[in-house]
């Protein structure tokens, strides 16, 4: 039985590298294909300007049994990989482009995601705190 994803993201929920970010608002499994589709959409819209960080990684294998297979004979082979995302998790970060370009690129990437997302901007205090903690 699948477990229910509860709670909000306690790690990876703040902007660390870029100036603008795409943040998840719902819990979901995001596949490696969806992550790659979002990455391609952002880089194509930004025309290779700026820098993009992907803050999630698909590290959970999802196994499936072949169709019409009898019971037994072990667990199925891994079919695809997913990243477990909770609300508040940062999916992508971008910097080096104007806010209008970043907002439009993130909107295109958001259409590729199976969840609701929001565009956020790094505050000045957030950046200063990150620099002082190093």
matplotlib code that plots the C-alpha trace (Angstrom):
import matplotlib.pyplot as plt

x = [0.0, 1.3, 2.0, 0.5, 3.0, 2.4, 4.0, 5.9, 9.5, 12.0, 15.0, 15.4, 12.7, 14.7, 16.6, 20.3, 22.0, 19.9, 17.7, 14.4, 12.9, 10.0, 8.5, 6.1, 2.8, 1.6, 3.1, 3.9, 6.3, 8.0, 9.6, 13.0, 11.2, 9.2, 12.3, 14.1, 11.1, 11.1, 14.9, 14.6, 11.8, 13.7, 17.0, 15.2, 13.2, 16.2, 18.2, 21.2, 21.4, 21.9, 22.5, 20.0, 20.1, 18.0, 17.3, 15.6, 17.0, 15.1, 16.6, 13.6, 13.2, 9.6, 9.3, 6.7, 5.8, 5.3, 1.7, 0.0, 2.6, 1.8, 2.2, 5.5, 8.9, 10.1, 9.9, 9.6, 12.4, 12.8, 10.8, 11.5, 12.9, 11.1, 11.8, 9.6, 8.5, 6.7, 5.0, 7.6, 10.4, 12.4, 12.4, 14.5, 16.5, 17.8, 19.9, 21.6, 18.4, 15.8, 12.8, 10.4, 12.4, 12.7, 9.0, 8.0, 10.5, 9.4, 5.7, 6.5, 8.3, 5.4, 3.1, 5.4, 4.9, 2.0, 1.6, 0.7, 3.8, 4.6, 7.3, 9.4, 12.2, 15.1, 15.0, 18.1, 18.1, 17.9, 21.0, 23.0, 22.1, 23.3, 26.6, 27.3, 26.6, 29.5]
y = [0.0, 3.5, 5.7, 9.2, 12.0, 14.3, 17.5, 20.2, 20.2, 21.0, 20.9, 22.4, 24.9, 28.2, 29.8, 29.0, 29.6, 31.7, 34.8, 33.3, 29.9, 27.6, 26.2, 23.2, 23.7, 20.1, 16.7, 14.4, 12.0, 13.9, 11.6, 12.1, 12.8, 15.6, 17.1, 17.0, 18.5, 21.4, 21.9, 21.9, 24.4, 26.8, 26.7, 27.1, 30.1, 31.7, 31.1, 29.7, 33.0, 32.9, 29.8, 27.2, 24.9, 21.8, 21.3, 17.9, 14.5, 11.3, 8.8, 6.6, 3.6, 2.6, -1.1, -2.7, -6.3, -7.3, -7.6, -11.0, -12.4, -15.0, -14.3, -15.0, -14.9, -11.9, -8.1, -6.4, -4.5, -0.7, 1.0, 4.6, 6.9, 9.6, 12.4, 12.7, 16.3, 17.9, 21.3, 24.1, 22.3, 24.3, 22.6, 25.0, 28.1, 30.6, 33.7, 36.0, 36.8, 39.6, 38.8, 38.9, 36.3, 34.1, 34.4, 33.4, 30.5, 29.1, 29.4, 27.2, 24.7, 24.7, 23.5, 20.4, 19.6, 17.4, 19.8, 23.4, 25.6, 29.2, 31.6, 33.1, 35.7, 35.7, 38.4, 40.4, 39.2, 35.6, 36.0, 37.8, 35.1, 32.4, 34.2, 34.8, 31.2, 29.9]
z = [0.0, -0.8, 2.1, 2.3, 2.1, 5.0, 6.3, 4.6, 3.3, 6.1, 3.9, 0.5, 1.1, 0.7, -2.2, -1.9, -5.2, -7.6, -7.4, -8.6, -7.9, -8.6, -5.4, -5.0, -3.3, -3.3, -2.4, -5.3, -7.0, -9.8, -12.4, -14.0, -17.3, -15.8, -14.2, -17.6, -19.4, -17.0, -17.4, -21.2, -21.1, -18.8, -20.8, -24.1, -23.0, -21.3, -24.5, -22.5, -20.6, -16.8, -14.7, -13.7, -10.6, -10.3, -6.6, -6.8, -7.8, -8.7, -6.2, -5.5, -7.9, -8.8, -9.7, -11.9, -12.8, -16.4, -17.5, -17.2, -14.9, -12.3, -8.6, -7.0, -8.6, -6.7, -7.0, -10.4, -12.0, -11.7, -14.4, -13.7, -10.9, -9.0, -6.6, -3.5, -3.3, -0.3, -0.2, 0.1, -1.8, -4.3, -7.7, -9.8, -9.2, -11.8, -11.8, -14.4, -16.2, -15.7, -13.5, -16.5, -18.4, -15.2, -14.4, -18.0, -18.1, -14.7, -15.8, -18.9, -16.6, -14.2, -17.0, -17.2, -13.5, -12.2, -9.2, -8.4, -8.0, -7.3, -8.4, -5.6, -5.4, -3.0, -0.5, 0.4, 4.0, 2.8, 0.7, 3.4, 6.0, 3.6, 3.0, 6.7, 7.7, 5.5]

ax = plt.figure().add_subplot(projection="3d")
ax.plot(x, y, z, "-o")
ax.set_aspect("equal")
plt.show()
